Amino acid sequence: MVTGPAPLRKIIQALIVLGLVLRRFGYAADLPFIVVKYGGSALWGAMVYLLVALFVARSRPAAIAVTALFIAISVELFRLYHTPWLEAFRLTTAGALLLGRVFSLWNMLAYAIGMAAACAFDPARRIALRPR
């Protein structure tokens, strides 16, 4: 079972690499659009869940999930805000990866799916649900 911050960091790093590989090579590997586009969003949602879990390790998984979903939806809604300097940042690779470029309700659904998967496999959740 994965516990502690070090393994969690490795999982987060693996999700980041997997998401970047999916976005970079997904179409070349003939993966469907929905897998490349929303698979990356689901991985991002799982990463946000795990980042929150890393910082508030003693919280209940449901609280982690709600916090992560709030963060993800806030980032998505932030895409509706436009200023010249923010648009310039969004055109960079870092800006596109961190903030995204286009608002999408479908991304929020993909984030929630990724977070639900991360929560389902969260070791803290497994421990909390274990019969005593």
N, CA and C of each residue as an Amber inpcrd file, in Angstrom:
protein
   396
   0.8400000  -1.1750000   0.0000000   0.0000000   0.0000000   0.0000000
   0.8930000   1.2480000   0.0000000   0.5130000   2.2380000  -0.7680000
   1.2760000   3.4690000  -0.8650000   0.8670000   4.4020000   0.2670000
   1.8260000   4.7860000   1.0820000   1.5540000   5.7500000   2.1380000
   2.6990000   6.7270000   2.2180000   2.4430000   7.8700000   2.8240000
   3.4880000   8.8560000   3.0400000   3.6820000   9.7720000   1.8580000
   4.3770000  10.8930000   2.0880000   4.5390000  11.9040000   1.0450000
   5.4600000  11.4990000  -0.1040000   6.5130000  10.7240000   0.1460000
   7.4440000  10.3830000  -0.9330000   6.7630000   9.5630000  -2.0330000
   6.0520000   8.4800000  -1.7100000   5.3590000   7.7400000  -2.7790000
   4.2830000   8.5820000  -3.4650000   3.6300000   9.4310000  -2.7040000
   2.6020000  10.2880000  -3.2860000   3.2160000  11.2430000  -4.3050000
   4.3740000  11.7760000  -3.9960000   5.0770000  12.6590000  -4.9450000
   5.4320000  11.9110000  -6.2140000   5.8410000  10.6690000  -6.0740000
   6.1970000   9.8760000  -7.2590000   4.9700000   9.6050000  -8.1270000
   3.8390000   9.3580000  -7.4950000   2.6020000   9.1490000  -8.2500000
   2.2120000  10.4380000  -8.9720000   2.3350000  11.5720000  -8.2940000
   2.0200000  12.8660000  -8.9100000   2.9300000  13.1000000 -10.1060000
   4.2180000  12.8320000  -9.9460000   5.1600000  12.9920000 -11.0550000
   4.7980000  12.0730000 -12.2200000   4.4150000  10.8480000 -11.9100000
   4.0260000   9.9050000 -12.9630000   2.7760000  10.3850000 -13.6990000
   1.8100000  10.9480000 -12.9690000   0.6060000  11.4870000 -13.6130000
   0.9480000  12.6490000 -14.5370000   1.8580000  13.5040000 -14.0920000
   2.2670000  14.6330000 -14.9300000   2.9180000  14.1300000 -16.2130000
   3.8510000  13.1990000 -16.0850000   4.5330000  12.6460000 -17.2640000
   3.5270000  11.9570000 -18.1830000   2.6430000  11.1560000 -17.5970000
   1.6420000  10.4580000 -18.4000000   0.7350000  11.4360000 -19.1430000
   0.3250000  12.5000000 -18.4610000  -0.5100000  13.5150000 -19.1120000
   0.2050000  14.2130000 -20.2530000   1.4750000  14.5550000 -20.0440000
   2.2560000  15.2110000 -21.1040000   2.4690000  14.2730000 -22.2890000
   2.7600000  13.0200000 -22.0050000   2.9520000  12.0300000 -23.0710000
   1.6450000  11.8250000 -23.8360000   0.5420000  11.7560000 -23.1170000
  -0.7570000  11.5850000 -23.7680000  -1.0610000  12.7500000 -24.6970000
  -0.8430000  13.9620000 -24.2270000  -1.1160000  15.1370000 -25.0640000
  -0.1500000  15.2450000 -26.2450000   1.1030000  14.8640000 -26.0330000
   2.1150000  15.0100000 -27.0870000   2.0190000  13.9140000 -28.1420000
   1.7950000  12.6710000 -27.7010000   1.8580000  11.5430000 -28.6150000
   0.5330000  10.8030000 -28.7950000  -0.5200000  11.2760000 -28.1530000
  -1.8010000  10.5790000 -28.2190000  -2.3600000  10.4470000 -29.6160000
  -2.3330000  11.5300000 -30.3680000  -2.8710000  11.4780000 -31.7280000
  -1.9730000  10.6510000 -32.6410000  -0.6510000  10.7510000 -32.4400000
   0.2890000   9.9670000 -33.2450000   0.0940000   8.4730000 -32.9870000
  -0.3520000   8.1220000 -31.7930000  -0.6160000   6.7290000 -31.4610000
  -2.0300000   6.3150000 -31.8710000  -2.7080000   7.1690000 -32.6200000
  -4.0640000   6.9290000 -33.1180000  -5.0910000   6.7340000 -32.0060000
  -4.8640000   7.3990000 -30.8810000  -5.8650000   7.3760000 -29.8150000
  -7.0080000   8.3080000 -30.1890000  -8.2280000   7.9910000 -29.8070000
  -9.3650000   8.8610000 -30.1380000  -9.2330000  10.2300000 -29.4660000
  -9.8360000  11.2250000 -30.0900000  -9.8160000  12.5970000 -29.5770000
 -10.2450000  12.6530000 -28.1120000 -11.3400000  11.9680000 -27.7920000
 -11.8890000  12.0290000 -26.4320000 -10.8800000  11.5110000 -25.4020000
 -10.0910000  10.5080000 -25.7720000  -9.0830000   9.9650000 -24.8550000
  -7.9480000  10.9680000 -24.6720000  -7.4920000  11.5600000 -25.7500000
  -6.3770000  12.5100000 -25.6670000  -6.8060000  13.7720000 -24.9360000
  -7.9230000  14.3440000 -25.3210000  -8.3680000  15.6120000 -24.7340000
  -8.8140000  15.4550000 -23.2910000  -9.7430000  14.5600000 -23.0640000
 -10.3210000  14.4580000 -21.7320000  -9.5650000  13.4860000 -20.8300000
  -8.7840000  12.5940000 -21.4150000  -7.9080000  11.7560000 -20.6060000
  -6.8720000  12.6110000 -19.8920000  -6.3250000  13.5850000 -20.6080000
  -5.3810000  14.5160000 -19.9890000  -6.0380000  15.3330000 -18.8970000
  -7.2760000  15.7300000 -19.1050000  -8.0030000  16.4960000 -18.0890000
  -8.3000000  15.6280000 -16.8620000  -8.6430000  14.3680000 -17.0850000
  -8.8830000  13.4630000 -15.9560000  -7.5970000  13.2310000 -15.1640000
  -6.4820000  13.0860000 -15.8700000  -5.1940000  12.9350000 -15.1870000
  -4.8580000  14.1950000 -14.3950000  -5.1710000  15.3570000 -14.9560000
  -4.9270000  16.6260000 -14.2550000  -5.7920000  16.6900000 -12.9900000
  -7.0380000  16.2590000 -13.0930000  -7.9180000  16.2380000 -11.9270000
  -7.3940000  15.3030000 -10.8440000  -6.9060000  14.1250000 -11.2500000
  -6.3210000  13.1930000 -10.2820000  -5.0880000  13.8040000  -9.6310000
  -4.2920000  14.5080000 -10.4190000  -3.0960000  15.1580000  -9.8850000
  -3.4710000  16.2260000  -8.8570000  -4.4970000  17.0060000  -9.1360000
  -4.9290000  18.0340000  -8.1870000  -5.3960000  17.3780000  -6.8900000
  -6.1580000  16.2980000  -6.9990000  -6.5940000  15.5740000  -5.7970000
  -5.3780000  15.1400000  -4.9770000  -4.3970000  14.5400000  -5.6340000
  -3.2240000  14.0380000  -4.9180000  -2.3660000  15.1710000  -4.3500000
  -2.2950000  16.2990000  -5.0540000  -1.5700000  17.4520000  -4.5070000
  -2.2340000  17.9620000  -3.2350000  -3.5520000  18.0420000  -3.2640000
  -4.2700000  18.4670000  -2.0590000  -4.0440000  17.4400000  -0.9480000
  -4.1110000  16.1620000  -1.2880000  -3.8780000  15.1020000  -0.2960000
  -2.4750000  15.1920000   0.2850000  -1.5230000  15.6010000  -0.5350000
  -0.1450000  15.7350000  -0.0610000  -0.0270000  16.8330000   0.9890000
  -0.7680000  17.9220000   0.7970000  -0.6590000  19.0560000   1.7130000
  -1.5530000  18.9410000   2.9430000  -2.6530000  18.2290000   2.8110000
  -3.5600000  18.0480000   3.9580000  -3.7720000  16.5580000   4.1890000
  -2.6830000  15.8760000   4.4520000  -2.6660000  14.4180000   4.5230000
  -3.6150000  13.8600000   5.5780000  -3.8700000  14.5890000   6.6290000
  -4.7010000  14.0540000   7.7100000  -6.1930000  14.3100000   7.4940000
  -6.5460000  14.9520000   6.4050000  -7.9590000  15.2180000   6.1280000
  -8.6430000  13.9680000   5.5800000  -9.9440000  13.9660000   5.6900000
 -10.7230000  12.8670000   5.1340000 -10.7020000  12.9560000   3.6100000
 -10.7290000  11.8070000   2.9410000 -10.7270000  11.8190000   1.4790000
 -11.8610000  12.6450000   0.8720000 -13.0420000  12.6390000   1.4920000
 -14.1550000  13.4490000   0.9600000 -13.8170000  14.9360000   1.0270000
 -13.1840000  15.3790000   2.1020000 -12.7870000  16.7880000   2.2260000
 -11.7060000  17.1250000   1.2050000 -10.8050000  16.1860000   0.9870000
  -9.7640000  16.3930000  -0.0270000 -10.4030000  16.5220000  -1.3970000
 -11.3760000  15.6480000  -1.6870000 -12.0390000  15.6700000  -2.9920000
 -12.7940000  16.9810000  -3.2180000 -13.5110000  17.4520000  -2.2090000
 -14.2540000  18.7100000  -2.3330000 -13.2890000  19.8810000  -2.5490000
 -12.1990000  19.9020000  -1.8050000 -11.2030000  20.9720000  -1.9530000
 -10.5850000  20.9300000  -3.3440000 -10.2160000  19.7390000  -3.7870000
  -9.6090000  19.5880000  -5.1130000 -10.5810000  20.0050000  -6.2150000
 -11.8440000  19.6200000  -6.0690000 -12.8380000  19.9990000  -7.0730000
 -13.0390000  21.5080000  -7.0960000 -13.0440000  22.1300000  -5.9260000
 -13.1500000  23.5900000  -5.8530000 -11.9740000  24.2500000  -6.5760000
 -10.7740000  23.7510000  -6.3570000  -9.5910000  24.3080000  -7.0130000
  -9.6920000  24.1340000  -8.5290000 -10.0500000  22.9340000  -8.9670000
 -10.1230000  22.6630000 -10.4040000 -11.1900000  23.5120000 -11.0880000
 -12.3460000  23.6360000 -10.4560000 -13.4040000  24.4630000 -11.0480000
 -12.9940000  25.9270000 -11.0500000 -12.3130000  26.3710000 -10.0100000
 -11.8240000  27.7550000  -9.9610000 -10.8510000  28.0310000 -11.0960000
  -9.9270000  27.0910000 -11.3410000  -8.9740000  27.2580000 -12.4460000
  -9.7210000  27.3010000 -13.7710000 -10.7080000  26.4400000 -13.9270000
 -11.4810000  26.4270000 -15.1770000 -12.2480000  27.7400000 -15.3530000
 -12.8780000  28.2170000 -14.3000000 -13.6070000  29.4890000 -14.3880000
 -12.6700000  30.6610000 -14.6300000 -11.4410000  30.5510000 -14.1360000
 -10.4430000  31.6040000 -14.3430000 -10.1320000  31.7780000 -15.8260000
 -10.4100000  30.7610000 -16.6210000 -10.1910000  30.8550000 -18.0650000
 -11.1400000  31.8510000 -18.7260000 -12.1840000  32.2260000 -18.0220000
 -13.1230000  33.2160000 -18.5590000 -12.6330000  34.6410000 -18.3560000
 -11.5900000  34.8050000 -17.5460000 -11.0240000  36.1240000 -17.2580000
  -9.9040000  36.4010000 -18.2540000  -9.9820000  37.5570000 -18.9140000
  -9.0210000  37.8670000 -19.9690000  -8.4010000  39.2460000 -19.7540000
  -7.0970000  39.2700000 -19.6900000  -6.3240000  40.5110000 -19.7060000
  -5.1550000  40.2700000 -20.6580000  -4.5590000  41.3350000 -21.1830000
  -3.4360000  41.1430000 -22.1280000  -2.2770000  40.3280000 -21.5430000
  -1.8840000  40.6240000 -20.3050000  -0.7500000  39.8920000 -19.7250000
  -1.0990000  38.4330000 -19.4620000  -2.3530000  38.1750000 -19.0900000
  -2.7790000  36.8070000 -18.8260000  -2.8780000  36.0200000 -20.1330000
  -3.3650000  36.6530000 -21.1730000  -3.4380000  35.9900000 -22.4770000
  -2.0390000  35.6860000 -23.0060000  -1.1040000  36.6060000 -22.7830000
   0.2790000  36.3660000 -23.2010000   0.8600000  35.1670000 -22.4530000
   0.5580000  35.0620000 -21.1550000   1.0420000  33.9220000 -20.3780000
   0.3980000  32.6240000 -20.8430000  -0.8720000  32.6660000 -21.1570000
  -1.5770000  31.4610000 -21.6170000  -1.0220000  30.9400000 -22.9380000
  -0.3910000  31.7990000 -23.7190000   0.1890000  31.3750000 -24.9910000
   1.5180000  30.6450000 -24.8030000   2.0940000  30.7200000 -23.6100000
   3.3300000  29.9840000 -23.3330000   2.9770000  28.5470000 -22.9690000
   3.9630000  27.6700000 -23.0470000   3.7330000  26.2700000 -22.6690000
   3.3300000  26.1690000 -21.2020000   4.0430000  26.8770000 -20.3420000
   3.7200000  26.8450000 -18.9060000   2.3130000  27.3760000 -18.6630000
   1.9440000  28.4530000 -19.3250000   0.6110000  29.0260000 -19.1590000
  -0.4820000  28.0820000 -19.6290000  -0.2390000  27.4170000 -20.7580000
  -1.2290000  26.4750000 -21.2800000  -1.3850000  25.2770000 -20.3480000
  -0.2810000  24.7950000 -19.7980000  -0.3470000  23.6300000 -18.9120000
  -0.9620000  23.9770000 -17.5650000  -0.6380000  25.1430000 -17.0260000
  -1.1240000  25.5120000 -15.7000000  -2.5410000  26.0710000 -15.7170000
  -2.8370000  26.9100000 -16.6820000  -4.1240000  27.6020000 -16.6980000
  -5.0550000  27.1560000 -17.8170000  -4.5050000  26.5770000 -18.8550000
  -5.3190000  26.2230000 -20.0020000  -5.6440000  27.4520000 -20.8240000
  -6.2930000  27.2220000 -21.9450000  -6.5870000  28.3430000 -22.8360000
  -8.0720000  28.5800000 -23.0350000  -8.8660000  27.5110000 -23.0640000
 -10.2740000  27.6240000 -23.4320000 -11.1400000  27.0300000 -22.3250000
 -12.1800000  27.7500000 -21.9450000 -13.1290000  27.2720000 -20.9400000
 -13.9450000  26.1120000 -21.5050000 -14.1670000  25.0880000 -20.6910000
 -14.9700000  23.9510000 -21.1280000 -15.6620000  23.3060000 -19.9340000
 -16.9790000  23.1800000 -20.0150000 -17.7100000  22.4560000 -18.9880000
 -17.3150000  20.9790000 -18.9790000 -16.9830000  20.4450000 -20.1510000
 -16.5880000  19.0390000 -20.2460000 -15.3080000  18.7730000 -19.4660000
 -14.4150000  19.7600000 -19.4200000 -13.1970000  19.5860000 -18.6270000
 -13.5380000  19.3860000 -17.1550000 -14.5320000  20.1150000 -16.6600000
 -14.9080000  19.9760000 -15.2540000 -15.3890000  18.5540000 -14.9650000
 -16.1320000  17.9810000 -15.8960000 -16.5740000  16.5960000 -15.7400000
 -15.3690000  15.6550000 -15.7420000 -14.4260000  15.8850000 -16.6460000
 -13.2240000  15.0430000 -16.7060000 -12.4050000  15.1820000 -15.4260000
 -12.3200000  16.4090000 -14.8860000 -11.6000000  16.6020000 -13.6190000
 -12.2590000  15.7770000 -12.5150000 -13.5740000  15.8450000 -12.4530000
 -14.3110000  15.1210000 -11.4110000 -14.1020000  13.6080000 -11.5510000
 -14.0630000  13.1120000 -12.7640000 -13.8250000  11.6800000 -12.9910000
 -12.4160000  11.3060000 -12.5280000 -11.4420000  12.1320000 -12.8750000
 -10.0730000  11.8730000 -12.4330000  -9.9420000  11.9220000 -10.9200000
 -10.6210000  12.8670000 -10.3010000 -10.5880000  12.9740000  -8.8350000
 -11.2850000  11.7870000  -8.1840000 -12.3830000  11.3440000  -8.7630000
 -13.0830000  10.1840000  -8.2150000 -12.1950000   8.9440000  -8.2900000
 -11.4630000   8.7940000  -9.3860000 -10.5510000   7.6550000  -9.5150000
  -9.4270000   7.7540000  -8.4920000  -8.8620000   8.9510000  -8.3350000
  -7.7830000   9.1340000  -7.3530000  -8.3010000   8.8720000  -5.9440000
  -9.5060000   9.3270000  -5.6580000 -10.0980000   9.1040000  -4.3330000
 -10.3500000   7.6210000  -4.1050000 -10.7940000   6.9160000  -5.1320000
 -11.0760000   5.4850000  -5.0020000  -9.8170000   4.6950000  -4.6650000
  -8.6790000   5.1520000  -5.1600000  -7.4220000   4.4540000  -4.9070000
  -6.5960000   5.1020000  -3.8120000  -7.1510000   6.1180000  -3.1590000
  -6.4390000   6.8310000  -2.0920000  -6.2440000   5.9050000  -0.8900000
  -5.0000000   5.6780000  -0.4860000  -4.7580000   4.8000000   0.6680000
  -5.4460000   5.2920000   1.9400000  -5.5420000   6.6010000   2.1230000
  -6.2140000   7.1390000   3.3100000  -7.6810000   6.7320000   3.3190000
  -8.3040000   6.6970000   2.1530000  -9.7080000   6.2760000   2.0480000
  -9.8360000   4.8070000   2.3910000  -8.9170000   4.0080000   1.9190000
  -8.9530000   2.5720000   2.2130000  -8.8210000   2.3250000   3.7100000
  -7.9260000   3.0530000   4.3580000  -7.7370000   2.8990000   5.8000000
  -8.9930000   3.3320000   6.5460000  -9.6060000   4.4480000   6.1090000
 -10.7960000   4.9640000   6.7810000 -11.9750000   3.9970000   6.6460000
 -12.0500000   3.2830000   5.5450000 -13.1680000   2.3680000   5.2980000
 -12.9360000   0.9680000   5.8550000 -11.7210000   0.6960000   6.3120000
 -11.3900000  -0.6320000   6.8300000 -12.1880000  -0.9180000   8.1050000
 -12.8210000  -2.0860000   8.1830000 -13.5790000  -2.4150000   9.4000000
 -12.6400000  -2.5530000  10.5920000 -13.1540000  -2.1640000  11.7530000
 -12.3370000  -2.2110000  12.9670000 -12.7260000  -3.3450000  13.8300000
